[in-house]
Amino acid sequence: MNKKNVLFIIVFFAVLNIQAQISVKPGLRGGFSFSTISEMHADYKTDFYVGGFTDIKITKIYSLQPEINYSRQGSNNVARNYYDETSQTNKVEYLDLDINYLSLSILNKFTLPQGIQFQAGPTLDILLNDNLAVRKAQNDLGLVLGIAYALPSGLTFEARFKKGLLDVLSSDYYQNDSNNYYLFGDYNTNMNFQLGISYTFKTK
């Protein structure tokens, strides 16, 4: 038996072993969303997120988890300086910005024997609607990092941070130069914290 045949047999049985370990389970997740937009000196917006996922368990501790989530994001009390034609003076208004996304994510999930999980992966945020007067990026790309605690019942408590990578709005429009505190940066990205629960359904 030559080396190629031996290698083929080893790979064949390795694949069979991996397939025997793989399990696929659907799940639901939801919770509170705390979001803002970077370099704007604005307040966090509190809202919610909800979604579904598929837990593809490949090894004892590693799972690949595709997700689809509805995420309500934005930022509150964004200061904007503008010129009022009626009074012919500069004024400041405070705006609440709403940006709602359909998020498609693929997370790498590592679960320790004690139930502690570490999550990380990319996400594509597809814009559903917003109230931005001037927008730059239609959609967003981001990275997700999370930690969780999973119970044997399938219930999991999650905490995540999602950081957008693209400039989502025009800082030339949303700005207030009457005070240095409100001077905005030129590259404004989504920042989103999530705190909630998920439930993985048991399948045969």
C-alpha positions, 0 to 999 in steps of 0.5 A: 500500500503506497503513501497516497492510499494510506493518506486517503484512508486517514483523511477518510476516517477523519472526515467520518469522525468529524461528521459523527460529532457534528450536530445542528440546532436552531435557536432564538435570541433577544435582549437590550441594545445600547448603541451610539456613534463614535466621535460624536459626544452623544448619549447612548440609545437604549433599544432592543434586538431580536433574531435567530441562529443555527448552532453547528457544533463541530467539536466538543468545545467549538461551534460555528453559529450563523445568525440573522438579527434585527438590531435597532441602533443609533444615538441620542442627543446629537448636538447640531449647530445651524443658522436660523434664518428667522432670528439670524443667529446660530442655534443648537438643536439636539437630535435622536438618530435612529438606524435599524439594521438586519444583521447577518453574522457568522460567529465562532463560539468556544464553550468551556466545560463550565458553560462559559462561552467566548464568541467572535466573528464578522457581521454584515449590517443591511440598512432597513431604515433610518432618520439620518439627514445625510448618510455615507455608508448605506450598509455596515461591516463590523466585528462582534466579540462576546462572552456568555454563560450557557446552561445545560437546558439550552438557555444562555445569558449573553453580553456582546460588543459590536463595532462598525467599521464604516463611516455611517454619516456626515460629520459636516452636517451633524456638528456643533462648533460653538463649543470644543466639547462638541467638535466631532471626528471625521470618521463616525462608526456604529458602536453597539452593546448587547445584553440578553438571552438566547435559547438553543432548541434540543434536536434528536 
